[in-house]
């Protein structure tokens, strides 16, 4: 076989032995490329565009499923057949691979005959579909001709774009331009070329000439341009064609087609704009929710301090109210964007009517505040107790109506009425009812003109009198669209200064014949208001659970701190990790937790993928998603992805408390719970005061560092001096390496990496109270996100100098306390542990390497050695055994 004409195969596997085996089998017949996985494999596929890819499934950092998904997203590689090479044998693994686009499987260990046969089968299929380019174009033209106009030209001149060349234009094309026949649109090239838009003429004619004059036939003719119609208007067309040539490549005849794509182009532009807007809004939501998580979480923690003065409690309560309002605005904007893009789906399911009503009542009672408003509830006792519909969306509609009623009513009465009417088919009574929701208020009311504009986007009526009213003006527009999506109707009856009545009718399925009944309805009518102040909201009863353990997985240090702080009072065993990889390592090492709180969005491996891997490995304990993008209706998505529930960021302590009680406390015997309560009641003493005294000198010294506001730092830890000291220690351990990373990113022109590093150090500086330096980091991050490398290069040198100066000041104080909790380590122990880690690295056993080094870090071997051990652990966790060996070589043993 001629070497230059060999078909090619790309082998992707993280094991050298597998790559060598497959290369040995295939190289006699094919050109073989090899990659050890991840982004290198994707780059190799883009560069070589092989005929077939053999892809391993189980690989570190990026598995085969993720790689094939990336390949299918690229136009250049999406059609390359992928054969999985794997030890996996379950039907589920095979189905998953095939659903992602794999064409076949080759099991390990390899059978040379089977490998050759399955690769050859794919090569034959490829060659079967490699038709002559002209034949492919003829088929395309014939297929498209039903909706487009045709043209052709005999090539009789060496100048294919001569205006006088004879063309055959179809009447369909003439009619597209407003002409009738050859009399007003002659069969000449200039009939067309003379009407090209001045900005498009040269490139269009050049492309046409280049296609015809290329005797190899490799230059395509497929172009978009604007043409002037008979009335002087311009429209956009797409033209494509192919040329018939003799054996020497000389053009004989060119034929093609043209289609008017003006409307399609406008539609695509609208879709692109809509997609960009949706992506922007989704990113905006995540970016806003992340700092809000810190604001709300820290506020919740601070409000657990019962010794706070009343004015502080009031201020913190206002922060909580503002956060709740802002979250509502974010949700409105995102929902409206989803509806506009057609991506908001109605998901019918069985729901409990009484729970829907109770949830709506309690949520909106908080809006009464100090207003002299009477809130009444009227319920039809004959409503089926369980219905089939989108209960979450119905609740959203009801909440929007009640929210508006409370906003625009200063005094008087608001009434919620819920009833139903039977629906009939042509055969009689059906299994559907019409659910009727009415909200009546005695508020401002509306004029007829205002009612006509009520459902317009971003519209709020009575702007002058309602200028202090919160919201985006999207609520009623969303309500109207949701009602229509649920095939219902909404009616409004209102008069100025008399109030308003909103009536919604929604068709709902019946999930049974049981009705609410008189007793339940009476309870709903005379519901017991259990409204709590924001202070009480934060001071919920935290059940002591020393028997419980949780793992928090989040890539943002501040989020880990907030989550850990909110759960601290439960006396739980709390572990935290910053990536999905670390979480998987913990579970592989044998750790089992009552709950894993899993961040949804993390770099390299997100929470959904991490959970999928854990579930596939057999881990069955509860996993709860932490998400900054949880809108109404998202619960099913998380449940389908292997989660047992989710908590939206910012974390609501009531929801957190409910999750902890459900998955930890409620699974314990009564005697265990009571014992924990007794132990907690008798163990409270002066431990915190004692710890405060131990660290008083340290805090006093930190307070003298001008770059750090120790009061702000301490306040973020509820005054816990030990926790603040430990955080400063962690900050200093990573600061120098972070400076090196940022500098390297900037020198290499990796502005994206620089942005991530600036984002990470920004929150750390804010956490320790270095506010001004945190603000500078924010400027760097903002500039990097805007791809403004010049600003980054100008600001970073001084910023780095300030960081290193701060590092020296803090570390000058830290040594006296930094390792106060650790005993001094013996060199013999250090030597034995390092040897174990090096041995593990030689076997590429990352888990064993981590375990060996973590066993050392319970002791203090000196600042330099401790730093090297921690750096080596980091490399093991990133599956870089070679780098870990390099670092361990610097340890003095």
C-alpha positions, -999 to 999 in steps of 0.1 A, spaced: 0 0 0 14 34 -9 22 52 24 9 85 12 -25 71 4 -29 52 37 -61 58 57 -54 72 92 -64 62 127 -61 82 159 -57 62 191 -66 79 224 -58 62 257 -41 72 289 -21 39 292 11 36 272 8 -1 269 -26 2 252 -13 27 227 17 5 219 -5 -25 214 -29 -8 190 -1 9 171 16 -25 166 -17 -40 153 -27 -11 129 5 5 117 12 -20 88 -21 -9 72 -28 26 84 -11 59 94 -15 59 132 -16 89 155 -17 87 193 -27 109 222 -29 103 259 -64 119 263 -82 152 270 -76 184 251 -46 169 234 -68 143 217 -93 170 205 -64 190 191 -49 160 174 -83 152 158 -86 188 146 -51 188 131 -50 154 114 -87 147 108 -82 109 109 -105 85 91 -113 66 124 -108 74 161 -102 46 187 -112 62 220 -107 49 256 -136 56 280 -121 57 315 -94 84 316 -85 110 343 -96 146 340 -116 141 308 -132 107 300 -141 93 266 -178 104 269 -167 141 273 -141 138 245 -166 124 220 -191 151 230 -165 178 222 -156 161 189 -193 161 178 -195 199 185 -168 207 159 -177 208 123 -143 196 114 -144 164 135 -182 157 140 -184 131 112 -153 111 121 -164 76 132 -154 69 168 -149 33 181 -148 30 219 -120 9 234 -130 -2 269 -131 -27 297 -167 -17 305 -193 -44 296 -227 -32 308 -255 -25 284 -259 9 299 -223 19 290 -228 7 255 -261 25 251 -245 57 265 -216 55 240 -239 49 210 -262 77 220 -233 101 220 -223 91 185 -199 61 188 -202 36 160 -187 5 176 -169 -10 206 -136 -29 209 -132 -47 242 -99 -49 262 -77 -70 261 -74 -65 224 -78 -93 198 -57 -82 168 -81 -98 143 -111 -81 159 -94 -47 160 -84 -49 123 -119 -61 113 -138 -34 130 -115 -6 118 -116 -20 83 -155 -20 84 -155 17 92 -129 25 65 -151 7 39 -182 27 49 -162 59 46 -150 51 11 -185 40 0 -198 75 8 -169 94 -8 -187 102 -41 -175 124 -69 -179 160 -59 -198 169 -90 -223 140 -85 -229 152 -49 -236 187 -61 -260 175 -88 -279 155 -62 -280 186 -39 -292 208 -68 -319 184 -77 -330 181 -41 -331 219 -35 -346 228 -69 -381 225 -56 -376 258 -37 -349 276 -56 -341 290 -90 -316 275 -114 -290 289 -138 -263 276 -161 -236 289 -185 -215 273 -213 -179 283 -206 -167 297 -240 -144 324 -228 -112 326 -209 -129 354 -190 -157 338 -170 -170 371 -156 -172 389 -189 -205 409 -187 -214 397 -222 -211 360 -214 -244 341 -222 -263 328 -192 -295 309 -190 -316 324 -162 -347 306 -151 -380 325 -150 -382 316 -113 -351 337 -108 -364 366 -128 -396 366 -108 -377 367 -76 -363 401 -88 -396 413 -101 -389 408 -139 -411 388 -163 -390 373 -191 -359 375 -213 -371 409 -227 -365 427 -195 -339 404 -180 -317 391 -209 -298 358 -207 -265 376 -202 -241 377 -172 -245 415 -168 -283 411 -161 -272 397 -128 -238 412 -122 -251 447 -129 -275 444 -100 -250 433 -74 -247 455 -44 -215 477 -48 -201 463 -15 -206 427 -26 -198 429 -64 -161 423 -64 -160 394 -39 -189 377 -56 -174 379 -91 -140 369 -78 -154 339 -61 -173 329 -94 -141 333 -114 -119 314 -89 -143 285 -89 -143 281 -127 -106 287 -132 -94 262 -106 -88 231 -128 -84 209 -97 -121 215 -89 -113 221 -52 -124 258 -50 -162 258 -42 -187 283 -54 -211 290 -25 -216 326 -16 -241 351 -2 -247 385 -17 -272 413 -21 -291 419 -54 -312 449 -64 -348 442 -73 -367 459 -101 -381 484 -75 -347 494 -62 -348 474 -30 -321 450 -20 -326 414 -9 -300 388 2 -294 357 -19 -273 326 -16 -258 311 -48 -240 279 -53 -229 259 -83 -204 234 -98 -185 231 -130 -183 202 -155 -147 197 -168 -129 176 -193 -102 151 -184 -76 178 -182 -97 200 -159 -107 225 -185 -142 240 -177 -170 231 -201 -202 241 -184 -212 256 -151 -246 252 -134 -260 263 -102 -289 276 -81 -299 307 -63 -323 312 -34 -337 343 -16 -325 340 20 -335 374 32 -362 363 56 -343 333 68 -313 355 75 -335 379 95 -349 350 114 -314 336 121 -302 370 132 -331 372 156 -324 337 169 -287 346 173 -296 377 192 -321 357 214 -294 330 221 -269 357 230 -293 374 253 -303 342 270 -266 332 275 -259 367 288 -288 366 313 -279 330 324 -243 341 330 -255 373 347 -277 353 370 -248 331 381 -224 360 385 -250 379 407 -260 349 427 -224 340 437 -217 372 456 -253 372 469 -246 338 484 -219 354 504 -240 384 514 -270 364 525 -251 335 540 -229 357 561 -259 377 572 -277 345 583 -246 335 603 -243 369 620 -280 369 629 -275 337 649 -257 358 675 -284 365 701 -263 392 717 -266 416 687 -280 450 695 -315 456 681 -303 482 655 -278 457 641 -306 431 639 -328 456 620 -300 464 596 -293 427 589 -330 421 584 -331 448 557 -302 431 539 -322 399 539 -352 417 525 -332 433 498 -316 400 488 -350 384 485 -363 412 463 -332 410 441 -336 373 437 -372 378 426 -360 403 399 -333 379 386 -359 351 384 -383 373 365 -357 384 339 -345 348 334 -380 334 330 -390 361 306 -359 354 285 -367 317 285 -402 323 273 -390 346 246 -365 320 234 -392 292 235 -372 273 260 -396 274 289 -415 241 290 -446 232 308 -441 200 328 -474 184 339 -472 162 370 -494 152 398 -495 178 426 -513 184 459 -538 214 457 -538 221 495 -500 223 496 -500 247 466 -524 270 484 -506 269 517 -472 276 501 -487 306 483 -504 320 514 -473 318 536 -450 332 509 -472 363 505 -481 369 541 -446 384 545 -456 411 521 -483 425 545 -457 441 566 -472 470 586 -500 477 561 -536 476 575 -546 448 551 -570 419 557 -561 388 538 -589 363 532 -589 329 516 -620 313 500 -617 277 489 -642 254 472 -644 222 492 -652 202 460 -619 208 443 -601 175 437 -573 171 463 -548 161 436 -546 174 401 -523 169 371 -507 200 357 -475 221 362 -480 229 399 -448 249 401 -458 272 373 -493 276 387 -478 286 420 -456 311 402 -487 326 385 -505 328 418 -476 344 435 -472 370 408 -509 380 412 -508 381 450 -475 400 449 -490 427 427 -521 429 449 -500 436 480 -477 460 462 -506 482 450 -529 480 480 -521 503 509 -551 494 530 -582 473 528 -587 437 518 -571 411 495 -590 379 488 -577 347 472 -604 325 458 -598 290 445 -626 270 429 -632 246 399 -657 239 372 -662 206 354 -651 203 318 -673 184 293 -663 166 261 -687 157 233 -694 124 252 -701 140 286 -681 147 317 -644 143 311 -615 137 335 -605 173 334 -616 203 354 -611 241 350 -592 254 380 -603 289 387 -579 313 406 -592 347 416 -572 375 433 -593 406 443 -579 437 460 -591 471 471 -560 489 459 -552 516 433 -571 500 404 -566 507 367 -581 526 338 -591 509 306 -560 523 289 -538 508 316 -555 474 314 -548 474 277 -511 478 284 -510 456 315 -493 426 299 -466 446 280 -430 437 288 -412 459 314 -445 479 320 -456 492 354 -487 513 357 -492 542 381 -455 550 379 -458 582 398 -478 569 428 -459 536 426 -424 548 422 -413 532 455 -427 498 444 -401 472 437 -399 449 407 -391 448 370 -425 452 355 -422 416 340 -444 398 365 -477 401 347 -462 397 313 -447 364 325 -480 355 341 -499 361 309 -475 340 289 -474 311 314 -512 310 314 -513 308 276 -486 280 277 -508 261 300 -537 266 275 -556 288 300 -571 322 300 -567 354 322 -593 381 326 -590 415 344 -617 437 358 -605 469 374 -616 505 382 -594 534 394 -594 537 432 -618 507 435 -594 478 431 -589 450 407 -600 414 401 -578 390 382 -594 357 372 -574 327 357 -589 295 344 -566 266 337 -575 231 324 -562 205 348 -563 167 348 -579 148 377 -556 124 396 -585 108 414 -620 114 428 -610 125 463 -619 162 470 -604 186 496 -635 183 518 -650 207 544 -625 200 572 -594 207 552 -610 238 536 -619 252 570 -583 248 581 -572 266 550 -597 294 555 -587 299 591 -550 293 585 -528 300 615 -503 327 605 -468 316 615 -450 346 601 -416 351 616 -394 382 616 -361 380 597 -343 376 630 -363 345 638 -357 333 603 -320 331 610 -324 318 645 -340 285 636 -336 255 659 -304 238 649 -307 202 659 -273 189 672 -262 161 649 -227 150 661 -234 116 645 -238 132 610 -212 139 584 -213 161 553 -190 169 524 -193 203 507 -179 204 471 -175 239 456 -147 256 437 -153 290 453 -136 294 488 -162 319 500 -190 294 492 -173 267 512 -169 291 541 -206 301 540 -218 266 538 -195 254 566 -204 283 588 -242 278 583 -238 241 594 -213 247 622 -239 250 649 -252 215 641 -220 199 654 -217 179 622 -185 164 609 -179 188 579 -154 181 551 -149 205 521 -132 200 487 -128 224 458 -134 201 428 -153 171 416 -120 152 412 -113 156 449 -148 145 458 -144 114 438 -110 107 454 -126 111 489 -153 85 480 -127 62 464 -107 62 496 -136 48 514 -152 79 529 -190 78 531 -211 109 540 -247 113 551 -249 141 526 -227 154 498 -235 191 489 -224 194 453 -219 227 435 -235 225 401 -210 247 381 -173 239 385 -144 241 361 -132 210 343 -158 187 358 -192 201 369 -214 188 397 -237 168 373 -208 149 358 -192 143 392 -225 130 405 -229 107 375 -195 92 381 -202 87 418 -235 70 410 -219 48 383 -193 37 409 -221 25 432 -223 54 457 -260 56 469 -260 81 498 -278 114 493 -262 140 470 -278 175 471 -271 201 444 -259 236 453 -269 258 424 -269 295 416 -292 289 386 -322 271 401 -354 285 387 -389 272 391 -392 237 375 -356 227 379 -362 201 406 -369 173 381 -338 180 362 -316 175 393 -335 144 403 -330 129 369 -293 137 371 -288 115 402 -293 142 429 -316 137 459 -325 173 461 -311 208 456 -305 240 475 -305 273 456 -278 299 462 -279 321 482 -286 294 507 -318 297 527 -312 283 562 -347 271 564 -342 249 533 -308 238 546 -323 229 580 -350 209 562 -324 190 542 -302 182 572 -332 170 592 -345 148 564 -313 131 554 -295 129 587 -316 134 619 -348 116 607 -328 85 599 -315 81 634 -332 61 663 -350 83 688 -325 74 716 -295 86 695 -313 119 688 -321 124 725 -285 115 735 -271 141 711 -295 167 725 -284 160 761 -247 160 752 -251 193 733 -269 209 763 -242 199 788 -212 206 767 -216 243 763 -189 262 782 -163 288 778 -143 271 750 -148 300 726 -137 325 752 -106 304 760 -97 302 723 -102 340 720 -77 346 748 -51 323 731 -53 343 699 -57 378 713 -20 387 707 -22 374 671 -53 394 663 -38 425 679 -7 421 657 -27 416 625 -47 447 633 -14 467 630 -10 457 593 -24 486 573 -35 465 543 -58 444 565 -89 455 584 -89 428 611 -124 440 623 -139 433 589 -121 399 587 -132 388 621 -168 399 614 -170 374 585 -162 346 610 -187 358 637 -157 369 658 -141 334 658 -104 344 662 -91 309 657 -109 304 624 -97 338 612 -61 330 621 -63 296 603 -77 313 572 -48 338 572 -24 308 574 -41 291 544 -41 324 525 -3 328 530 4 292 520 -10 297 485 -3 334 479 32 331 464 21 303 440 -9 324 430 13 354 422 36 331 401 5 317 382 -9 352 375 25 364 362 29 333 340 -6 337 325 1 373 317 35 366 301 20 338 280 -9 360 269 -33 336 286 -58 363 295 -85 337 304 -63 320 329 -53 354 344 -90 363 348 -97 330 367 -67 336 390 -77 373 397 -113 361 405 -100 335 429 -77 358 448 -103 386 449 -126 367 473 -97 355 494 -85 391 500 -121 402 509 -123 373 533 -93 383 553 -104 420 553 -79 433 527 -106 453 510 -85 477 490 -64 449 475 -96 430 467 -109 460 448 -78 461 427 -81 424 420 -117 431 408 -104 457 384 -79 432 371 -106 405 367 -129 430 349 -102 441 325 -92 405 318 -128 395 310 -129 425 286 -97 411 270 -80 443 280 -44 429 284 -29 464 285 -47 474 317 -38 440 333 -1 446 324 -2 481 338 -19 472 371 -4 438 379 32 447 388 22 470 417 -6 447 427 19 418 429 44 439 449 16 448 474 6 411 477 41 400 484 46 428 509 14 417 527 27 381 526 59 391 545 40 410 571 15 382 579 41 354 578 62 374 603 34 370 628 21 336 618 51 313 629 44 318 666 9 303 662 9 288 627 15 253 638 4 255 674 -20 226 669 6 203 654 34 183 671 69 185 657 75 158 632 105 134 633 127 132 602 125 94 601 87 96 598 91 122 571 116 101 552 93 70 554 62 89 542 80 105 513 93 71 502 57 57 502 45 87 482 74 83 456 66 46 453 29 54 447 39 79 420 60 52 403 29 31 401 7 60 390 -14 54 422 -26 89 429 -48 78 458 -19 61 477 3 91 471 -23 115 486 -29 92 516 8 89 523 13 127 523 -18 135 542 -7 112 570 25 133 573 7 167 575 -8 159 609 27 168 621 48 200 617 81 194 597 88 231 593 72 257 570 93 248 539 87 211 541 50 215 549 46 237 518 63 211 496 41 183 509 9 202 503 21 211 468 28 175 460 -7 165 472 -21 191 448 -2 175 419 -14 140 429 -50 153 429 -45 166 394 -31 132 382 4 146 375 26 120 392 57 133 374 53 168 389 46 153 423 79 134 421 97 166 411 84 184 441 91 156 466 127 156 453 131 190 470 120 177 505 150 174 528 149 138 542 
